[in-house]
Amino acid sequence: MSEERTKITYEILRELRKNEASSRKLQSLTSDILPALHDYIESRQKSYEESLKSVDSYYEDILNDKRREIEHARVLIKQLFTSRDRKLLKLALNDALSGKESESVNNMLPQEFELYRRVKDLLREFIAWRSSVIFGDGDHGENPFLKEKVLKTEVPSTTPGPGQSKGSDTLPGTVKIKLLEAIPQVVGPDKLIYGPYEKGEVVELPARLAEILIRKKKAEEVV
């Protein structure tokens, strides 16, 4: 007889997400949590679809409750695994630097452990390569992380792009600005981190981010 799969309810899911978010340590999950979550979402979706077949106004509130439960459950699942992914990547980096293996690996799902192991190995390889380049300890050779070192140079268009003036060497989609005050790290519209920057520094930033800084009198455009 096969083992019974872990039973998931909305309350259990909410508790799992709460425990993961409130702890700095990776929490233990049952090894069948992924298929169990799949079963839960699938069963709630089927229940919702069955309710849709009824036109009785009595079922309207029930229908809305079921729809909201599915929507909220999806958010909780994403939050649960986003918390775990962040911890996993931090563990991979810490263990790559220390050369040791954290006790938290015992709380990883098999798939998570494989990801952790691969990321840690890549980090260790990169750290060793970078060290050999900087300190000259050993034959570092070519960067193993750059498969294509030489890219074909394209002839730039004569038509100015967003954030460009005619004859400008500014990259398309960016604006060259001079900072009127020090700026801490900020997340740009492309989800990349920019900064920190010092007062008086001239930098190229995504047009949207540059416009915000100019509007707030924190920078001025360099023509």
ZASENU-370852 format. One record per residue: x, y, z of N, C-alpha, C in turn; residue in one letter. Coordinates in nm, 4 decimals. Layout:
<recs>
((X; Y; Z); (X; Y; Z); (X; Y; Z); "A");
...
</recs>
This chain:
<recs>
((0.0849; -0.1191; 0.0000); (0.0000; 0.0000; 0.0000); (0.0886; 0.1244; 0.0000); "M");
((0.0596; 0.2201; -0.0919); (0.1412; 0.3408; -0.1007); (0.1085; 0.4358; 0.0130); "S");
((0.2085; 0.5156; 0.0500); (0.1905; 0.6120; 0.1580); (0.0923; 0.7187; 0.1165); "E");
((0.0096; 0.7646; 0.2142); (-0.0871; 0.8690; 0.1862); (-0.0141; 1.0018; 0.1717); "E");
((-0.0522; 1.0787; 0.0700); (0.0129; 1.2064; 0.0427); (-0.0271; 1.3101; 0.1472); "R");
((0.0623; 1.4039; 0.1744); (0.0366; 1.5119; 0.2691); (-0.0888; 1.5885; 0.2295); "T");
((-0.1738; 1.6137; 0.3282); (-0.2985; 1.6862; 0.3034); (-0.2747; 1.8352; 0.3254); "K");
((-0.3110; 1.9149; 0.2260); (-0.2944; 2.0598; 0.2345); (-0.4316; 2.1266; 0.2401); "I");
((-0.4460; 2.2192; 0.3334); (-0.5636; 2.3056; 0.3391); (-0.5154; 2.4497; 0.3333); "T");
((-0.6075; 2.5409; 0.3175); (-0.5698; 2.6827; 0.3124); (-0.5029; 2.7242; 0.4427); "Y");
((-0.5544; 2.6757; 0.5557); (-0.4993; 2.7104; 0.6869); (-0.3565; 2.6568; 0.7018); "E");
((-0.3340; 2.5336; 0.6547); (-0.1994; 2.4744; 0.6611); (-0.1036; 2.5537; 0.5734); "I");
((-0.1486; 2.5904; 0.4545); (-0.0651; 2.6671; 0.3621); (-0.0274; 2.8022; 0.4222); "L");
((-0.1240; 2.8675; 0.4838); (-0.0980; 2.9979; 0.5454); (0.0030; 2.9854; 0.6587); "R");
((-0.0064; 2.8761; 0.7346); (0.0876; 2.8527; 0.8444); (0.2282; 2.8242; 0.7925); "E");
((0.2382; 2.7473; 0.6842); (0.3685; 2.7183; 0.6235); (0.4371; 2.8465; 0.5769); "L");
((0.3600; 2.9318; 0.5108); (0.4148; 3.0587; 0.4616); (0.4564; 3.1488; 0.5773); "R");
((0.3758; 3.1520; 0.6824); (0.4060; 3.2357; 0.8000); (0.5343; 3.1894; 0.8673); "K");
((0.5481; 3.0580; 0.8865); (0.6674; 3.0028; 0.9532); (0.7937; 3.0302; 0.8716); "N");
((0.7829; 3.0174; 0.7399); (0.8994; 3.0395; 0.6535); (0.9420; 3.1858; 0.6549); "E");
((0.8422; 3.2744; 0.6497); (0.8716; 3.4183; 0.6434); (0.9256; 3.4723; 0.7753); "A");
((0.8862; 3.4117; 0.8868); (0.9242; 3.4654; 1.0177); (1.0562; 3.4093; 1.0703); "S");
((1.1145; 3.3129; 0.9991); (1.2392; 3.2514; 1.0452); (1.3532; 3.2779; 0.9465); "S");
((1.4722; 3.2982; 1.0016); (1.5898; 3.3166; 0.9160); (1.6400; 3.1823; 0.8639); "R");
((1.5969; 3.0735; 0.9292); (1.6411; 2.9407; 0.8891); (1.5416; 2.8772; 0.7926); "K");
((1.5930; 2.7927; 0.7053); (1.5091; 2.7186; 0.6122); (1.4242; 2.6200; 0.6917); "L");
((1.2940; 2.6238; 0.6701); (1.2038; 2.5363; 0.7439); (1.1904; 2.3996; 0.6765); "Q");
((1.1602; 2.3009; 0.7557); (1.1460; 2.1649; 0.7029); (1.0079; 2.1470; 0.6391); "S");
((1.0051; 2.0869; 0.5216); (0.8803; 2.0552; 0.4527); (0.8786; 1.9060; 0.4214); "L");
((0.7602; 1.8499; 0.4107); (0.7510; 1.7082; 0.3734); (0.8016; 1.6919; 0.2303); "T");
((0.8602; 1.5782; 0.2016); (0.9221; 1.5555; 0.0701); (0.8205; 1.5568; -0.0441); "S");
((0.6921; 1.5383; -0.0114); (0.5888; 1.5368; -0.1164); (0.5112; 1.6686; -0.1218); "D");
((0.5696; 1.7757; -0.0700); (0.4979; 1.9025; -0.0618); (0.4582; 1.9558; -0.1997); "I");
((0.5432; 1.9386; -0.3002); (0.5124; 1.9923; -0.4334); (0.3900; 1.9247; -0.4951); "L");
((0.3868; 1.7900; -0.5030); (0.2647; 1.7273; -0.5555); (0.1432; 1.7501; -0.4658); "P");
((0.1663; 1.7637; -0.3350); (0.0555; 1.7892; -0.2426); (-0.0063; 1.9262; -0.2702); "A");
((0.0775; 2.0252; -0.2962); (0.0271; 2.1587; -0.3299); (-0.0456; 2.1562; -0.4638); "L");
((0.0086; 2.0771; -0.5573); (-0.0579; 2.0621; -0.6873); (-0.1979; 2.0030; -0.6685); "H");
((-0.2087; 1.8990; -0.5861); (-0.3389; 1.8353; -0.5607); (-0.4367; 1.9345; -0.4982); "D");
((-0.3869; 2.0147; -0.4053); (-0.4723; 2.1113; -0.3362); (-0.5279; 2.2142; -0.4345); "Y");
((-0.4396; 2.2747; -0.5157); (-0.4840; 2.3753; -0.6120); (-0.5795; 2.3143; -0.7140); "I");
((-0.5470; 2.1942; -0.7594); (-0.6314; 2.1266; -0.8583); (-0.7706; 2.0975; -0.8013); "E");
((-0.7768; 2.0511; -0.6758); (-0.9059; 2.0180; -0.6144); (-0.9907; 2.1430; -0.5930); "S");
((-0.9264; 2.2547; -0.5529); (-1.0002; 2.3789; -0.5322); (-1.0501; 2.4340; -0.6661); "R");
((-0.9696; 2.4175; -0.7703); (-1.0084; 2.4653; -0.9031); (-1.1279; 2.3857; -0.9549); "Q");
((-1.1244; 2.2542; -0.9339); (-1.2366; 2.1691; -0.9787); (-1.3645; 2.2041; -0.9035); "K");
((-1.3496; 2.2276; -0.7724); (-1.4652; 2.2647; -0.6910); (-1.5254; 2.3959; -0.7396); "S");
((-1.4379; 2.4895; -0.7745); (-1.4836; 2.6193; -0.8240); (-1.5560; 2.6035; -0.9574); "Y");
((-1.5012; 2.5215; -1.0457); (-1.5615; 2.5015; -1.1774); (-1.6972; 2.4319; -1.1671); "E");
((-1.7099; 2.3408; -1.0693); (-1.8390; 2.2752; -1.0466); (-1.9432; 2.3763; -1.0013); "E");
((-1.9006; 2.4691; -0.9158); (-1.9920; 2.5716; -0.8650); (-2.0364; 2.6664; -0.9750); "S");
((-1.9506; 2.6848; -1.0756); (-1.9854; 2.7744; -1.1863); (-2.1061; 2.7239; -1.2647); "L");
((-2.1296; 2.5926; -1.2599); (-2.2398; 2.5331; -1.3362); (-2.3756; 2.5697; -1.2783); "K");
((-2.3759; 2.6141; -1.1534); (-2.5015; 2.6499; -1.0886); (-2.5319; 2.7969; -1.1154); "S");
((-2.6592; 2.8267; -1.1467); (-2.7003; 2.9657; -1.1705); (-2.7784; 3.0200; -1.0510); "V");
((-2.7925; 2.9373; -0.9497); (-2.8667; 2.9763; -0.8289); (-2.7918; 3.0894; -0.7579); "D");
((-2.8605; 3.1990; -0.7266); (-2.7978; 3.3133; -0.6598); (-2.7454; 3.2752; -0.5219); "S");
((-2.7983; 3.1663; -0.4661); (-2.7535; 3.1199; -0.3344); (-2.6043; 3.0865; -0.3372); "Y");
((-2.5564; 3.0444; -0.4547); (-2.4178; 3.0000; -0.4659); (-2.3195; 3.1136; -0.4967); "Y");
((-2.3714; 3.2353; -0.5148); (-2.2840; 3.3466; -0.5520); (-2.1740; 3.3712; -0.4493); "E");
((-2.2118; 3.3785; -0.3226); (-2.1137; 3.4024; -0.2166); (-2.0144; 3.2871; -0.2067); "D");
((-2.0645; 3.1645; -0.2191); (-1.9775; 3.0466; -0.2136); (-1.8786; 3.0504; -0.3301); "I");
((-1.9299; 3.0879; -0.4476); (-1.8456; 3.0958; -0.5670); (-1.7342; 3.1985; -0.5480); "L");
((-1.7698; 3.3141; -0.4949); (-1.6701; 3.4190; -0.4708); (-1.5669; 3.3756; -0.3683); "N");
((-1.6130; 3.3050; -0.2649); (-1.5207; 3.2568; -0.1613); (-1.4200; 3.1581; -0.2200); "D");
((-1.4685; 3.0689; -0.3049); (-1.3806; 2.9688; -0.3664); (-1.2798; 3.0349; -0.4608); "K");
((-1.3269; 3.1338; -0.5358); (-1.2359; 3.2038; -0.6272); (-1.1276; 3.2776; -0.5491); "R");
((-1.1685; 3.3453; -0.4411); (-1.0710; 3.4188; -0.3589); (-0.9707; 3.3250; -0.2932); "R");
((-1.0182; 3.2073; -0.2498); (-0.9279; 3.1112; -0.1862); (-0.8185; 3.0672; -0.2837); "E");
((-0.8578; 3.0401; -0.4084); (-0.7601; 2.9984; -0.5093); (-0.6590; 3.1101; -0.5350); "I");
((-0.7089; 3.2332; -0.5496); (-0.6203; 3.3476; -0.5761); (-0.5226; 3.3684; -0.4607); "E");
((-0.5743; 3.3658; -0.3373); (-0.4895; 3.3873; -0.2201); (-0.3904; 3.2724; -0.2015); "H");
((-0.4359; 3.1511; -0.2310); (-0.3480; 3.0342; -0.2170); (-0.2297; 3.0439; -0.3126); "A");
((-0.2540; 3.0879; -0.4340); (-0.1451; 3.1036; -0.5312); (-0.0424; 3.2051; -0.4829); "R");
((-0.0905; 3.3134; -0.4235); (-0.0001; 3.4161; -0.3694); (0.0818; 3.3595; -0.2538); "V");
((0.0163; 3.2858; -0.1651); (0.0856; 3.2268; -0.0500); (0.1945; 3.1292; -0.0939); "L");
((0.1638; 3.0494; -0.1950); (0.2618; 2.9518; -0.2455); (0.3835; 3.0237; -0.3038); "I");
((0.3597; 3.1296; -0.3812); (0.4704; 3.2068; -0.4380); (0.5551; 3.2698; -0.3278); "K");
((0.4897; 3.3239; -0.2251); (0.5617; 3.3862; -0.1138); (0.6427; 3.2828; -0.0364); "Q");
((0.5843; 3.1652; -0.0161); (0.6519; 3.0570; 0.0551); (0.7828; 3.0205; -0.0142); "L");
((0.7764; 2.9992; -0.1452); (0.8959; 2.9524; -0.2154); (0.9919; 3.0657; -0.2514); "F");
((0.9430; 3.1875; -0.2579); (1.0348; 3.3005; -0.2747); (1.1223; 3.3141; -0.1503); "T");
((1.0620; 3.2992; -0.0326); (1.1386; 3.3030; 0.0928); (1.2421; 3.1915; 0.0961); "S");
((1.2027; 3.0734; 0.0548); (1.2943; 2.9591; 0.0553); (1.4069; 2.9777; -0.0470); "R");
((1.3727; 3.0296; -0.1653); (1.4748; 3.0494; -0.2686); (1.5808; 3.1491; -0.2234); "D");
((1.5378; 3.2555; -0.1569); (1.6329; 3.3559; -0.1080); (1.7281; 3.2947; -0.0051); "R");
((1.6731; 3.2162; 0.0850); (1.7559; 3.1514; 0.1872); (1.8515; 3.0514; 0.1226); "K");
((1.8007; 2.9781; 0.0248); (1.8810; 2.8759; -0.0422); (2.0013; 2.9389; -0.1125); "L");
((1.9782; 3.0489; -0.1842); (2.0873; 3.1152; -0.2552); (2.1889; 3.1752; -0.1583); "L");
((2.1394; 3.2274; -0.0472); (2.2306; 3.2824; 0.0541); (2.3152; 3.1710; 0.1152); "K");
((2.2538; 3.0562; 0.1399); (2.3275; 2.9412; 0.1935); (2.4347; 2.8955; 0.0950); "L");
((2.4000; 2.8921; -0.0331); (2.4955; 2.8485; -0.1356); (2.6174; 2.9406; -0.1370); "A");
((2.5940; 3.0710; -0.1268); (2.7042; 3.1665; -0.1258); (2.7883; 3.1526; 0.0011); "L");
((2.7227; 3.1472; 0.1162); (2.7954; 3.1350; 0.2432); (2.8785; 3.0077; 0.2487); "N");
((2.8206; 2.8974; 0.2014); (2.8916; 2.7694; 0.2059); (3.0037; 2.7633; 0.1018); "D");
((2.9849; 2.8336; -0.0111); (3.0915; 2.8400; -0.1120); (3.2110; 2.9165; -0.0572); "A");
((3.1843; 3.0216; 0.0198); (3.2908; 3.1035; 0.0780); (3.3609; 3.0323; 0.1938); "L");
((3.2825; 2.9622; 0.2754); (3.3388; 2.8976; 0.3946); (3.3968; 2.7598; 0.3658); "S");
((3.3521; 2.6965; 0.2562); (3.3967; 2.5605; 0.2261); (3.3292; 2.4560; 0.3112); "G");
((3.2302; 2.4984; 0.3889); (3.1573; 2.4048; 0.4752); (3.0147; 2.3887; 0.4241); "K");
((2.9429; 2.2946; 0.4827); (2.8045; 2.2707; 0.4444); (2.7140; 2.2986; 0.5633); "E");
((2.6175; 2.3867; 0.5440); (2.5264; 2.4258; 0.6512); (2.4344; 2.3107; 0.6915); "S");
((2.3937; 2.3124; 0.8189); (2.2986; 2.2111; 0.8672); (2.1631; 2.2256; 0.7995); "E");
((2.1371; 2.3443; 0.7432); (2.0075; 2.3694; 0.6792); (1.9834; 2.2826; 0.5574); "S");
((2.0883; 2.2193; 0.5055); (2.0685; 2.1314; 0.3890); (1.9729; 2.0175; 0.4240); "V");
((1.9645; 1.9849; 0.5523); (1.8743; 1.8777; 0.5953); (1.7278; 1.9159; 0.5776); "N");
((1.7010; 2.0475; 0.5676); (1.5631; 2.0933; 0.5511); (1.5273; 2.1234; 0.4057); "N");
((1.6195; 2.0948; 0.3154); (1.5927; 2.1198; 0.1738); (1.5168; 2.0042; 0.1109); "M");
((1.4305; 2.0386; 0.0170); (1.3685; 1.9355; -0.0653); (1.4760; 1.8794; -0.1578); "L");
((1.4609; 1.7569; -0.2076); (1.5628; 1.6999; -0.2967); (1.5953; 1.7914; -0.4148); "P");
((1.4916; 1.8525; -0.4730); (1.5135; 1.9423; -0.5872); (1.5880; 2.0684; -0.5432); "Q");
((1.5573; 2.1161; -0.4241); (1.6248; 2.2351; -0.3714); (1.7717; 2.2054; -0.3430); "E");
((1.7989; 2.0868; -0.2898); (1.9372; 2.0518; -0.2601); (2.0201; 2.0444; -0.3878); "F");
((1.9615; 1.9923; -0.4954); (2.0345; 1.9838; -0.6222); (2.0656; 2.1236; -0.6752); "E");
((1.9690; 2.2150; -0.6631); (1.9914; 2.3531; -0.7054); (2.1001; 2.4174; -0.6194); "L");
((2.0900; 2.3984; -0.4881); (2.1896; 2.4521; -0.3942); (2.3299; 2.4013; -0.4292); "Y");
((2.3413; 2.2712; -0.4569); (2.4713; 2.2113; -0.4865); (2.5310; 2.2706; -0.6150); "R");
((2.4474; 2.2844; -0.7180); (2.4975; 2.3380; -0.8454); (2.5396; 2.4840; -0.8324); "R");
((2.4572; 2.5632; -0.7640); (2.4901; 2.7053; -0.7459); (2.6168; 2.7201; -0.6624); "V");
((2.6290; 2.6400; -0.5573); (2.7479; 2.6467; -0.4716); (2.8732; 2.6106; -0.5507); "K");
((2.8647; 2.5064; -0.6320); (2.9804; 2.4655; -0.7124); (3.0204; 2.5737; -0.8121); "D");
((2.9205; 2.6363; -0.8747); (2.9488; 2.7441; -0.9697); (3.0135; 2.8633; -0.8994); "L");
((2.9636; 2.8942; -0.7814); (3.0196; 3.0059; -0.7044); (3.1637; 2.9771; -0.6633); "L");
((3.1888; 2.8558; -0.6195); (3.3255; 2.8198; -0.5788); (3.4205; 2.8261; -0.6971); "R");
((3.3724; 2.7807; -0.8125); (3.4557; 2.7844; -0.9333); (3.4856; 2.9289; -0.9727); "E");
((3.3825; 3.0130; -0.9664); (3.4009; 3.1528; -1.0037); (3.4922; 3.2256; -0.9051); "F");
((3.4726; 3.2018; -0.7760); (3.5548; 3.2666; -0.6733); (3.7016; 3.2271; -0.6898); "I");
((3.7258; 3.0988; -0.7186); (3.8633; 3.0509; -0.7382); (3.9246; 3.1148; -0.8623); "A");
((3.8459; 3.1242; -0.9713); (3.8960; 3.1860; -1.0949); (3.9284; 3.3326; -1.0717); "W");
((3.8371; 3.4036; -1.0053); (3.8594; 3.5471; -0.9804); (3.9823; 3.5699; -0.8943); "R");
((3.9997; 3.4847; -0.7925); (4.1164; 3.4962; -0.7048); (4.2457; 3.4752; -0.7818); "S");
((4.2438; 3.3792; -0.8745); (4.3651; 3.3514; -0.9518); (4.3993; 3.4675; -1.0446); "S");
((4.2965; 3.5365; -1.0945); (4.3192; 3.6523; -1.1809); (4.3796; 3.7673; -1.1008); "V");
((4.3232; 3.7918; -0.9820); (4.3664; 3.9060; -0.9006); (4.5025; 3.8816; -0.8365); "I");
((4.5195; 3.7645; -0.7752); (4.6396; 3.7380; -0.6960); (4.7455; 3.6562; -0.7694); "F");
((4.7109; 3.6096; -0.8899); (4.8082; 3.5362; -0.9694); (4.8455; 3.4012; -0.9125); "G");
((4.7585; 3.3433; -0.8300); (4.7896; 3.2128; -0.7718); (4.7383; 3.1013; -0.8624); "D");
((4.8204; 3.0643; -0.9594); (4.7829; 2.9561; -1.0501); (4.7500; 3.0102; -1.1883); "G");
((4.7338; 2.9189; -1.2826); (4.7022; 2.9542; -1.4204); (4.5520; 2.9680; -1.4330); "D");
((4.5028; 3.0938; -1.4371); (4.3586; 3.1138; -1.4373); (4.2949; 3.0871; -1.5727); "H");
((4.3718; 3.1031; -1.6817); (4.3172; 3.0780; -1.8147); (4.2056; 3.1746; -1.8490); "G");
((4.1174; 3.1336; -1.9416); (4.0076; 3.2187; -1.9847); (3.8941; 3.2132; -1.8841); "E");
((3.8155; 3.3184; -1.8841); (3.6983; 3.3214; -1.7971); (3.6015; 3.2110; -1.8390); "N");
((3.5763; 3.1121; -1.7527); (3.4888; 3.0008; -1.7909); (3.3421; 3.0409; -1.8008); "P");
((3.3103; 3.1633; -1.7564); (3.1707; 3.2053; -1.7545); (3.1339; 3.2946; -1.8723); "F");
((3.2326; 3.3232; -1.9585); (3.2055; 3.4010; -2.0784); (3.2302; 3.3138; -2.2004); "L");
((3.1237; 3.2573; -2.2547); (3.1376; 3.1672; -2.3685); (3.1712; 3.2449; -2.4950); "K");
((3.1142; 3.3656; -2.5078); (3.1429; 3.4486; -2.6234); (3.2089; 3.5755; -2.5746); "E");
((3.3403; 3.5823; -2.5914); (3.4146; 3.6967; -2.5398); (3.4096; 3.8149; -2.6361); "K");
((3.3997; 3.7863; -2.7656); (3.3982; 3.8933; -2.8646); (3.2616; 3.8954; -2.9309); "V");
((3.1911; 4.0080; -2.9192); (3.0600; 4.0219; -2.9792); (3.0711; 4.1066; -3.1047); "L");
((2.9888; 4.0758; -3.2023); (2.9895; 4.1528; -3.3269); (2.9444; 4.2952; -3.2974); "K");
((3.0213; 4.3926; -3.3438); (2.9881; 4.5325; -3.3225); (2.8901; 4.5770; -3.4295); "T");
((2.7751; 4.6316; -3.3837); (2.6753; 4.6790; -3.4777); (2.6967; 4.8273; -3.5047); "E");
((2.6670; 4.8689; -3.6272); (2.6765; 5.0105; -3.6613); (2.5575; 5.0807; -3.5998); "V");
((2.5823; 5.1826; -3.5149); (2.4707; 5.2498; -3.4483); (2.3819; 5.3228; -3.5475); "P");
((2.2526; 5.3261; -3.5145); (2.1560; 5.3947; -3.5995); (2.1790; 5.5450; -3.5929); "S");
((2.1532; 5.6129; -3.7051); (2.1685; 5.7584; -3.7066); (2.0464; 5.8266; -3.6469); "T");
((1.9385; 5.7482; -3.6271); (1.8184; 5.8051; -3.5666); (1.8297; 5.7995; -3.4156); "T");
((1.8179; 5.9155; -3.3452); (1.8304; 5.9144; -3.1997); (1.7228; 5.8286; -3.1365); "P");
((1.7601; 5.7476; -3.0380); (1.6658; 5.6644; -2.9650); (1.6163; 5.7369; -2.8421); "G");
((1.5336; 5.6699; -2.7589); (1.4830; 5.7323; -2.6373); (1.5989; 5.7760; -2.5489); "P");
((1.5955; 5.8984; -2.5021); (1.6990; 5.9473; -2.4132); (1.8261; 5.9851; -2.4856); "G");
((1.8222; 5.9923; -2.6213); (1.9416; 6.0259; -2.6978); (1.9191; 6.1532; -2.7773); "Q");
((2.0240; 6.2322; -2.7882); (2.0211; 6.3465; -2.8784); (2.1093; 6.3114; -2.9970); "S");
((2.0951; 6.3852; -3.1061); (2.1713; 6.3553; -3.2264); (2.3200; 6.3704; -3.1977); "K");
((2.3975; 6.2692; -3.2348); (2.5407; 6.2741; -3.2128); (2.5802; 6.2305; -3.0737); "G");
((2.4828; 6.1871; -2.9922); (2.5133; 6.1452; -2.8551); (2.5718; 6.0065; -2.8546); "S");
((2.6634; 5.9806; -2.7576); (2.7173; 5.8457; -2.7425); (2.6509; 5.7738; -2.6268); "D");
((2.5385; 5.8275; -2.5797); (2.4625; 5.7653; -2.4722); (2.3948; 5.6390; -2.5239); "T");
((2.3899; 5.5352; -2.4413); (2.3264; 5.4103; -2.4812); (2.1776; 5.4302; -2.5035); "L");
((2.1166; 5.3545; -2.5986); (1.9727; 5.3667; -2.6224); (1.8943; 5.3389; -2.4946); "P");
((1.7911; 5.4219; -2.4713); (1.7063; 5.3995; -2.3550); (1.7625; 5.4547; -2.2264); "G");
((1.8785; 5.5211; -2.2325); (1.9379; 5.5779; -2.1120); (1.9587; 5.7282; -2.1281); "T");
((1.9769; 5.7940; -2.0153); (2.0027; 5.9378; -2.0140); (2.1265; 5.9631; -1.9300); "V");
((2.2168; 6.0455; -1.9818); (2.3374; 6.0808; -1.9064); (2.3040; 6.1979; -1.8145); "K");
((2.3295; 6.1815; -1.6847); (2.2962; 6.2851; -1.5876); (2.4135; 6.3107; -1.4938); "I");
((2.4123; 6.4298; -1.4350); (2.5082; 6.4642; -1.3302); (2.4310; 6.4740; -1.2004); "K");
((2.4772; 6.4024; -1.0986); (2.4059; 6.3978; -0.9718); (2.4350; 6.5223; -0.8895); "L");
((2.3296; 6.5832; -0.8384); (2.3421; 6.7048; -0.7587); (2.3536; 6.6740; -0.6101); "L");
((2.3345; 6.5469; -0.5748); (2.3535; 6.5016; -0.4371); (2.3812; 6.3514; -0.4382); "E");
((2.4334; 6.3005; -0.3278); (2.4638; 6.1573; -0.3193); (2.3339; 6.0779; -0.3265); "A");
((2.3372; 5.9662; -0.3992); (2.2195; 5.8808; -0.4181); (2.2518; 5.7401; -0.3681); "I");
((2.1671; 5.6840; -0.2806); (2.1902; 5.5457; -0.2355); (2.1519; 5.4472; -0.3447); "P");
((2.1641; 5.3200; -0.3162); (2.1234; 5.2180; -0.4138); (1.9747; 5.2292; -0.4425); "Q");
((1.9375; 5.2190; -0.5709); (1.7971; 5.2225; -0.6109); (1.7716; 5.1119; -0.7118); "V");
((1.6484; 5.0654; -0.7160); (1.6093; 4.9623; -0.8125); (1.5454; 5.0321; -0.9318); "V");
((1.6008; 5.0104; -1.0511); (1.5506; 5.0740; -1.1713); (1.4279; 5.0039; -1.2265); "G");
((1.3651; 5.0622; -1.3305); (1.2466; 5.0017; -1.3926); (1.2757; 4.8661; -1.4564); "P");
((1.4056; 4.8396; -1.4819); (1.4453; 4.7107; -1.5386); (1.4785; 4.6078; -1.4301); "D");
((1.4483; 4.6439; -1.3024); (1.4689; 4.5573; -1.1858); (1.6158; 4.5386; -1.1507); "K");
((1.7058; 4.6160; -1.2129); (1.8471; 4.6110; -1.1794); (1.8770; 4.7163; -1.0727); "L");
((1.9838; 4.6923; -0.9942); (2.0208; 4.7843; -0.8875); (2.1231; 4.8844; -0.9405); "I");
((2.0988; 5.0123; -0.9142); (2.1900; 5.1182; -0.9544); (2.2389; 5.1926; -0.8300); "Y");
((2.3680; 5.2325; -0.8335); (2.4248; 5.3059; -0.7205); (2.4934; 5.2143; -0.6225); "G");
((2.5402; 5.2748; -0.5116); (2.5244; 5.4168; -0.4761); (2.6165; 5.5070; -0.5578); "P");
((2.5762; 5.6360; -0.5685); (2.6532; 5.7336; -0.6442); (2.6885; 5.8538; -0.5556); "Y");
((2.8013; 5.9158; -0.5863); (2.8456; 6.0335; -0.5125); (2.7952; 6.1612; -0.5803); "E");
((2.7852; 6.2692; -0.5034); (2.7470; 6.3993; -0.5571); (2.8481; 6.4414; -0.6635); "K");
((2.7985; 6.4908; -0.7761); (2.8853; 6.5356; -0.8845); (2.9203; 6.4270; -0.9845); "G");
((2.8857; 6.3029; -0.9539); (2.9179; 6.1919; -1.0438); (2.8301; 6.1981; -1.1688); "E");
((2.8887; 6.1677; -1.2848); (2.8146; 6.1634; -1.4116); (2.7916; 6.0172; -1.4481); "V");
((2.6658; 5.9813; -1.4655); (2.6313; 5.8412; -1.4910); (2.5231; 5.8332; -1.5981); "V");
((2.5100; 5.7144; -1.6565); (2.4002; 5.6868; -1.7498); (2.3008; 5.5954; -1.6804); "E");
((2.1744; 5.6371; -1.6766); (2.0699; 5.5597; -1.6103); (1.9521; 5.5413; -1.7050); "L");
((1.8678; 5.4388; -1.6818); (1.7475; 5.4234; -1.7621); (1.6691; 5.5548; -1.7647); "P");
((1.6146; 5.5886; -1.8797); (1.5488; 5.7182; -1.8982); (1.4453; 5.7476; -1.7903); "A");
((1.3659; 5.6454; -1.7549); (1.2593; 5.6672; -1.6568); (1.3151; 5.7033; -1.5200); "R");
((1.4223; 5.6337; -1.4796); (1.4845; 5.6603; -1.3504); (1.5517; 5.7972; -1.3512); "L");
((1.6186; 5.8284; -1.4623); (1.6860; 5.9582; -1.4739); (1.5856; 6.0725; -1.4650); "A");
((1.4709; 6.0561; -1.5303); (1.3683; 6.1609; -1.5289); (1.3162; 6.1855; -1.3873); "E");
((1.3022; 6.0786; -1.3094); (1.2556; 6.0933; -1.1705); (1.3556; 6.1743; -1.0894); "I");
((1.4845; 6.1424; -1.1041); (1.5883; 6.2135; -1.0302); (1.5971; 6.3599; -1.0722); "L");
((1.5812; 6.3852; -1.2029); (1.5839; 6.5229; -1.2532); (1.4637; 6.6006; -1.2000); "I");
((1.3476; 6.5373; -1.2016); (1.2256; 6.6023; -1.1539); (1.2341; 6.6368; -1.0058); "R");
((1.3031; 6.5512; -0.9297); (1.3175; 6.5760; -0.7848); (1.4374; 6.6651; -0.7523); "K");
((1.4972; 6.7235; -0.8570); (1.6096; 6.8149; -0.8415); (1.7326; 6.7463; -0.7787); "K");
((1.7422; 6.6169; -0.7995); (1.8562; 6.5423; -0.7485); (1.9644; 6.5238; -0.8551); "K");
((1.9293; 6.5610; -0.9794); (2.0240; 6.5437; -1.0904); (1.9864; 6.6389; -1.2008); "A");
((2.0820; 6.6599; -1.2952); (2.0552; 6.7396; -1.4127); (2.1092; 6.6661; -1.5338); "E");
((2.0416; 6.6803; -1.6471); (2.0828; 6.6087; -1.7675); (2.2105; 6.6683; -1.8239); "E");
((2.2995; 6.5800; -1.8705); (2.4229; 6.6233; -1.9349); (2.4005; 6.6203; -2.0860); "V");
((2.4063; 6.7346; -2.1490); (2.3797; 6.7436; -2.2936); (2.5098; 6.7271; -2.3695); "V");
</recs>
